[in-house]
């Protein structure tokens, strides 16, 4: 049986896979987004800060695609997603270490509020 948390994460990824990163009604106003690795590790807090960060990130790429491969419920509060991203040429030098169109596997953990 699929939990409500898993269904929520799947619906978030469904929008992201279509390239729709605008929808955030599912998010707590004080949501925290943490990037643990990569050219710009750090954290963003709140919807406005995260929206600006995602606009900046997406603006780096000529083309960006995200596809969820797998979901795992870790416990009653956390869902892990494994996703594949592929992107066209980077517009900023810090991001251009890979080849355009390269597919990269990433992991995200969604921690649900109690």
C-alpha positions as CSV (number, residue, x, y, z in Angstrom):
1,X,0.0,0.0,0.0
2,X,1.3,3.4,-0.9
3,X,1.6,6.0,1.9
4,X,0.4,9.6,1.6
5,X,4.1,10.7,2.0
6,X,5.2,8.6,-0.9
7,X,2.3,9.7,-3.1
8,X,3.2,13.4,-2.3
9,X,6.8,12.9,-3.4
10,X,5.7,11.1,-6.5
11,X,3.4,14.0,-7.4
12,X,6.2,16.5,-6.8
13,X,8.5,14.6,-9.2
14,X,5.7,14.2,-11.8
15,X,5.6,18.0,-12.1
16,X,9.4,18.3,-12.1
17,X,9.6,15.6,-14.9
18,X,7.3,17.8,-17.0
19,X,9.6,20.8,-16.3
20,X,7.1,22.4,-13.9
21,X,9.1,23.7,-11.0
22,X,6.6,26.5,-10.1
23,X,4.2,24.5,-8.0
24,X,4.9,24.7,-4.3
25,X,1.5,24.4,-2.5
26,X,2.8,21.2,-1.0
27,X,5.7,22.9,0.8
28,X,5.8,24.4,4.2
29,X,6.5,28.2,4.0
30,X,9.8,27.6,6.0
31,X,10.9,24.6,3.9
32,X,14.7,24.0,3.9
33,X,16.5,22.7,0.9
34,X,20.1,21.5,1.3
35,X,22.6,20.7,-1.4
36,X,25.3,18.5,0.1
37,X,27.6,18.4,-2.9
38,X,28.4,19.9,-6.3
39,X,29.8,23.3,-7.4
40,X,27.5,25.2,-5.1
41,X,26.8,23.3,-1.9
42,X,24.7,25.1,0.7
43,X,21.1,25.5,2.0
44,X,18.1,27.6,1.1
45,X,15.3,28.4,3.6
46,X,11.8,29.5,2.7
47,X,9.8,29.5,-0.5
48,X,11.1,32.8,-1.8
49,X,14.7,31.9,-1.3
50,X,14.3,28.4,-2.8
51,X,12.4,29.8,-5.8
52,X,15.3,32.3,-6.5
53,X,17.9,29.5,-6.0
54,X,16.1,27.2,-8.5
55,X,15.7,30.0,-11.0
56,X,19.4,30.6,-10.8
57,X,20.2,26.9,-11.0
58,X,17.9,26.3,-14.0
59,X,19.3,29.4,-15.7
60,X,22.7,27.7,-15.8
61,X,21.6,25.1,-18.3
62,X,20.5,25.3,-21.9
63,X,18.3,22.3,-21.3
64,X,17.5,20.4,-18.0
65,X,15.6,17.2,-17.5
66,X,14.8,15.3,-14.3
67,X,13.4,11.8,-14.1
68,X,12.7,9.8,-10.9
69,X,13.9,6.2,-11.1
70,X,13.0,4.9,-7.7
71,X,11.3,5.9,-4.4
72,X,11.9,4.3,-1.0
73,X,10.1,5.0,2.2
74,X,12.8,5.2,4.9
75,X,10.4,5.5,7.8
76,X,7.1,7.2,8.6
77,X,8.5,10.6,8.0
78,X,11.1,10.3,5.2
79,X,11.0,9.3,1.5
80,X,14.2,8.8,-0.5
81,X,14.1,9.4,-4.2
82,X,16.7,8.3,-6.8
83,X,16.6,10.4,-9.9
84,X,18.5,10.9,-13.1
85,X,19.2,14.3,-14.4
86,X,20.5,15.3,-17.8
87,X,21.4,18.7,-18.9
88,X,22.5,20.5,-22.0
89,X,25.6,22.7,-22.1
90,X,26.2,24.8,-18.9
91,X,26.2,28.6,-19.2
92,X,28.5,29.0,-16.2
93,X,32.1,27.7,-16.0
94,X,31.6,26.2,-12.5
95,X,29.0,23.8,-13.8
96,X,30.7,22.9,-17.1
97,X,32.9,20.1,-15.9
98,X,30.7,17.4,-17.5
99,X,29.8,16.8,-21.1
100,X,26.5,18.3,-22.3
101,X,23.7,15.7,-22.2
102,X,25.5,13.8,-19.5
103,X,23.2,11.8,-17.2
104,X,23.8,12.0,-13.5
105,X,22.2,10.0,-10.7
106,X,21.2,11.9,-7.6
107,X,19.4,11.2,-4.4
108,X,17.0,13.4,-2.4
109,X,15.5,12.8,1.0
110,X,12.1,14.4,1.7
111,X,11.5,14.8,5.4
112,X,7.8,15.3,6.2
113,X,6.6,17.7,8.9
114,X,4.8,16.1,11.8
